[in-house]
Amino acid sequence: MAATTAGPASAATPTRPVNRARRRQQGWWLPYALLAPAVVLELIIHVVPMLTGIYMSFLKLTKFFISNWSAAPFAGLHNYQLAFDFNAAIGHALLQSFLITCAYSAIVVGVAWVLGMAAAVVLQRSFRGRAAFRTLFLVPYALPVYAGVITWNFMLQRDTGVVNHVLVDNLGLLNNKPFWLIGSNAFVSLLVVAIWRMWPFAFLMLMAGLQSVPNDVYEASAVDGARAFRQWRSITVPMVRPVNVVLVLVMFLWVFNDFNTPYVLFGTAQPPAGDLISFHIYNASFLTWNFGLGSAMSVLLLLFLLLVTGIYLAVVNRRSQRA
Amino acid sequence: MKTRVLTATVAVTALLLGVTAACSSGSSSSSSSSAKPAGDVTLNYWASNQGTSLDNDKQVLTPVLDAFTKETGTKVKMEVIGWSDLQTRIQTAVTSGQGPDVVNIGNTWAVSLQATGAFMPFGTAEMKTIGGADKFVKTALETGGKKGSDLTSVPVYGLAYGMYYNKAMFAAAGLQPPTTWEEMVTDAKALTDPAKKQYGFALAAGSYTENNHFAFITSAQNGADVFDAKGNPTFTQDGVVDGIMRYLDLMQTDKVVNPANAQYDNGSFAVTDFATGKVAMILNQNNADATIASNGMTSDKYGVVAFPAPKGAKTDVASHVAGINLSIFKNTKYKDQSLAFVKYMTSPAVQEQLGKPFASLPVLKAGKAVFTDNAAEAKTFTDIYNNRAKPLPLVPAEDQYETTVGKAMNGLFATIATGGTVTRDNVKAAMKTAQEQVAASVG
């Protein structure tokens, strides 16, 4: 309030010699005022919980102190030691989960990107029914996560699911009905469901990016004798690069942190092959009530993602500066 | 630039202070208004799933709660919560301090939840208010908390495991109900015919809550405990590993369990298989009756015997002291009304009223088993509950035993079902992992 009254007051005294620099500052507060709600909410929703989480990771916050956090004794780096002791059960399981998540992220982001790119390129040229395809392809992304994934859960049941019905009963490709939700096949199921959910997003972003590529560039290259693949490699990919940079990063962060897909797909009976890191941390915190250890794992995850994001952006920016 | 940053920081701080001030004034005004209820008290009550479905629970409990409101003027807002969510919901409530007034808990969690300090201890005065400790069956009451402390929960529904068998299938094969583990396996083999999709047994092999119970019972039969006297886990000792191996072998070596059961993450799948004649036997708590009946199998078509121990076993433990307890959150604003509600729920009339639909055993000394019209079944379960049931360890880490060992067994069953082999060493390694997890969060 003080700031707003100060503005008109200084404006109302024209007899004073006018300072140019000062006059430029009129309304200086407006950007801050407009940003303030976002900053405040960001602090409340993200920064404060994050700091609380970091603080918790140094506490021995087990069930004995859960109803009164302030009484939890300081644990120093003990929680981190547990997480990093790869020879012991907890560290070993965390490492395993981390590796599974890395493989999962690489495959999901890669395949989703390829599918999204292919569909976006195909649908770039206008033809009859293009709008229908565009809408159809967005369905997995538009469906609520729970509804989509629980349907996969039904489809992947061993005895009653439609997947085994098609593979075994109809096509006769396999003799025995395989399990899809337990054992090592669970990883494949998880990949399929995650790609199904993620690729429409890649498609949507790339389709938007392709709109900005002018048609005459393609025409000019066609005159020079460029075929479709060469056009894609030399025109499409470089032109949608800004979109790609953001798209890959965002997809990686989402997929790496994916909690909903394994949680809904496997329920309480999650198989080791589908033990993604967010889910693993949730279990470490909630199943054993060891919130200090869970927080330590979360902090490590945060540091890892910050590191990856930092390196990625540094590499990408350096390249774009060079170009 | 510097002044800009500075002013921005000041502005944001001012705003933040404004927001927090608004928050705190808001909450203080609301709490002051609710501190003086205008005659109308509404208790929040979380009920566990005891009937055939969450809806069924609601239907059964609503008239009971309405009668309470009529009697005392206290309204009760009920929410029925499934077993897969209940523990997490309670944890969240404990952590945030935003919970219901009264809650149903699995009685095996009682000591673990007591350790959080979030629940009201039933001291002498409180116990007297709800009708005295003497009214409860002793073994049932003992599950309510750590020995020698003020309990933080009291029993409301009693349950015990029994082995259900299909009378017609046994008669057709000329078999008698088994009295030892060996007989049970022989019978199950005789009744298994994978070609006809018929199996001797159905197990909830993907349910960690069921699996850990059988790890405990089979270990107890071998004379082994899963915790030592100091409350430290002892999952890797021979008796425990052998007990788990014996249970896993029902699917692995004896092949009397359909491998598909590795996906049964809920006891009701196995019960449905039994009620529809796909399997000859199930191991279940007596609340299976409600589900069996709802699938159209009447109580004269099946018999129940105690879950048999191997020949020459160290003990003939056939069940843990299963059941549901009632707890009151310490920070309830309505302690008196909550106590009155607990008293009401554990009164003889309500116990008798709920005994049938929830198929529960009486937790009151004066109570009669009304859950079945099959007198032999009632007698068997009452005998198991009173004489052959052992309480799960009354130590704070008990709930972690359930999750870690139970989930490890889910994984072992999955390995068997997908064509792998589980050796004794595998079981021991899995138990070592579980033990380290529990030790890390207790020690």
Interface residues (C-beta under 8 A of the other chain):
Chain A: A3 W28 W29 Y32 A33 A36 V39 V40 L43 I44 T62 K63 F64 I66 S67 N68 L82 A88 A89 I90 A93 Q157 R158 D159 P178 F179 L181 I182 G183 S184 N185 G267 T268 A269 P271 P272 F286 L287 T288 W289 N290 F291 L293
Chain B: R4 T7 A8 A11 V12 L15 L16 V19 S84 T88 Q91 V94 T95 G97 S112 A115 T116 G117 A118 G206 S207 Y208 A260 A262 Q263 D265 K330 P396 D399 Q400 T403 T404 K407 N410 G411 A414 T415 A417 T418 G420 K432 T433 A434 E436 Q437 V438 A440 S441 V442
